[in-house]
Amino acid sequence: MELKIKKLDPRAVVPEYATAGAACFDLVALPGEPFELHPGDKHACIFRTGLAFEVPPGWVMSIYSRSGHGFAKAIRLSNCVGQIDSDYRGEVKVALRCDGDVRGHINGGDRIAQARLERADQVQFVVVEELTDTARGSGGFGSTGS
C-alpha cells in the first residue's frame, strides 16, 4: 500500500519503520522547531511534524504514544489516540502530556509518536426494535467477573 506524504517544511523527517517487524512507523518532531505550550493543559506541549498525509479512502491513520515514553518518562499523547481521516490534508501535529513528577525532555528531531494505517469502513446505521440476545445481555462493568 502507498501512503502519500507532503513535506510542508524542508526539515521534516519522512516516517520510517524502526524494525522489519514494526507494526507502526515513527513520527518525528520537526527538527529545530520549538514546541508550543498546549492552550488547555499546563502539562502538555504541541509538536509539529512538518508533514501532511494523503490517507487513502476507507482508511484512517491512527497515532499512538511510543511505549518508551510511557515507561521511561510518563509521557503520553494528550488525546490518547489520534485519528487522521482520509479527507484531512493539514499538518499532523502531536500533543504530548507529562503525567509524572519528573519532566521528560522532548526535542526537535526526536521520535514523538507512532502511527499506522487501519481500515475504517463506514457502517450503515439501522434502527431496530430489538437486538439479538446474548449470554451477557446488558450486564455492565464487572459483570463478567473481572
Secondary structure, 3 states (H helix, E strand, C coil): CCCEEEECCCCCCCCECCCCCCCCEEEECCCCCCCEECCCCCCEEEEECCEEEECCCCEEEEEECCHHHHHHHCEEECCCCEEECCCCCCCCEEEEEECCCCCCCCCCCCEEEEEEEEECCCCCCCCCCCCCCCCCCCCCCCCCCC
